[in-house]
Amino acid sequence: MAFDDFGILFKEKGKEIHYFVKWSPLAKADRWTINAKVPAVAGIYEVYWMDDHEHLRMLSVGRTHYGGLRSELRRLTDPELNENPEAKKILEDEDIWFRYAPCNSALIMADVIWFFMKTYFPEKPGVAHSGRYEKLFMNESEPDKLIWVS
């Protein structure tokens, strides 16, 4: 794997798939950090904001193809670029954090993001998996042992 060994690995077993996501370290979002450290490649990301009790709260989880992680994270974390009024207020008032895992497969990203969304928001994941497997399993390696609240 490139990019400091962050990314998504997988192992197929018949109609099952076992994914292993190796996240980048959690980083505080600012345009200079993102421009200097985040690759301009496809991948998945999570964006958080820090509340007044110093708890991380999920702001966004998703995947990006065109323009890559660098431009998408810039757009999502910069109040001058984000057009969502609710997100803009959070971006202006709170500390924003992010992590990412590069991946060049749209099908893999669909499965992984579906798994996360189904886990985080079981009542309405809002995305579909690739449909290639009957069972999906997920393991994560996260250097920060991230704990967030909903």
C-alpha positions, -999 to +999 in steps of 0.1 A: +000+000+000+011+035-007+004+068+012+020+058+045+003+024+043-033+038+048-060+021+028-083-008+025-073-044+021-097-073+016-100-111+015-128-129-003-141-162+010-168-174-014-199-151-009-182-134+020-158-105+020-135-094+049-124-058+047-095-043+067-095-005+068-063+011+079-071+048+087-048+077+086-041+093+120-068+117+131-058+153+121-072+187+128-086+202+097-071+233+081-064+240+045-026+239+049-026+205+066-050+190+041-031+204+011+002+192+024-007+158+038-038+144+021-033+127-013-054+137-043-067+101-049-100+083-044-109+070-010-131+071+021-132+097+049-147+106+082-151+142+094-158+151+131-163+182+152-152+186+188-180+196+212-176+217+244-171+185+264-142+175+242-162+147+225-158+140+188-191+141+169-196+127+134-201+154+108-197+134+076-187+100+063-183+092+027-163+083-004-148+104-031-138+096-067-132+127-088-108+152-074-099+129-047-096+130-009-077+163-008-103+184-026-133+167-009-119+171+026-111+208+018-146+213+006-162+196+036-141+212+062-137+248+050-167+271+059-159+292+028-163+262+005-191+242+022-225+252+010-246+233+037-258+260+062-259+236+092-224+223+085-211+258+078-221+270+113-203+240+129-172+246+107-171+283+117-176+276+155-159+243+163-126+224+158-129+200+129-110+167+127-107+141+099-092+108+089-091+090+055-082+057+038-072+058+001-089+033-022-092+031-060-121+007-063-157+021-064-171-013-055-149-017-024-157+019-013-195+012-018-193-019+005-172-002+032-192+030+033-225+010+034-211-010+063-202+021+082-234+039+075-255+008+084-235+006+117-236+043+125-271+050+113-290+017+111-324+033+106-313+050+074-279+042+060-286+062+028-263+042+006-262+008-010-235-018-010-221-033-042-244-064-041-214-088-048-214-105-014-239-121+010-219-112+041-195-083+048-171-082+077-150-052+088-119-047+108-102-014+114-068-002+123-069+033+138-037+048+153-058+070+175-083+045+189-111+069+180-142+071+202-170+094+191-205+101+203-237+106+182 
